[in-house]
Amino acid sequence: MLNTVPYPADSSEVPLLIAPGLFGSARNWNAIAKRLSADRPVIALDMRNHGDSFWDDDHSYAAMARDIAEVIEAQGGQADVMGHSMGGKAAMTLALTRPELVRKLVIADMAPRGYAHGDSHGALIEAMQEMKIDDLSSRSVADERLGERISDPGTRAFLLQSLSLRDGPVRWKFNLDALKANLDAILDWSDPEGMQPFDGPALFLSGANSPYLRPEDHADILARFPQARFVVIDGAGHWLHAEKPREFEADVARFLG
């Protein structure tokens, strides 16, 4: 089963599961998960091939949806599910194929369509694969080396959260080979087999500065999620939960409540 980070609450509400995006992990959501757990239990996930979860050659959305379903079934059989980016597609796949497991759905800056960012994501994977790490002892040196291939300091900081410098040999907590092999499928979208529209409440949050979820996507979303609501967060891009956390949390809490 996926590695989970629980945030318990003195509440009878169903838990909220958080499915991070590509290169993300449960720890990236720590602050938001803590605050949302004031009203309900929250469980942040490491997706397969990420963090402390298992590695597998299969990184399809069908497989990721099964992973989330397994966690929900272990937690009692129903949950609210929130997914960002890749995690959003996995959450959509789950809701469209196992709707009985999902009470409410929150999708952060993602639409059910394909995206053409393969070159940039592939370059990040190659930079991590080719970086010498076996002699590293400090994150500052790691940042300097990664900077030879990745110029943006924010991107480097995000990726380096998943570089393990302790507990054994230095290693990336990503299955980089599997992510590279499956990158086209991760960026693409195909409606899952046996799909039926998800009739439960659904919130689609987007960043005003992000191209990932656009008004022209609304019709395709409503065809699959007829009760979808759309909220745009001003001043935010694709990483809306990190750029505007208070606004993001308020919108999610209001919807779940």
Buried (B, 14 or more C-beta within 10 A) or exposed (E): EBBBBBBEBEEEBBBBBBBBBBBBBBBBBEEBBEBBBEBBBBBBBBBBBBBBBEEEEEBBBBBBBBBBBEBBBEBEEBBBBBBBBBBBBBBBBBBBBBBEBBBBBBBBBBBBBEBEBBEEBBEBBEBBEEBEBEEBEEBEEBBEBBEEBBEEEEBBEBBBBBBBBEEEEBEBBBBBEBBBEBBEBBBBBEEBEEBEBBEBBBBBBBBEBBEBBEEEBBEEBBEBBEBBEBBBBEEBBBBBBBBBBEBBBEBBBEBBE
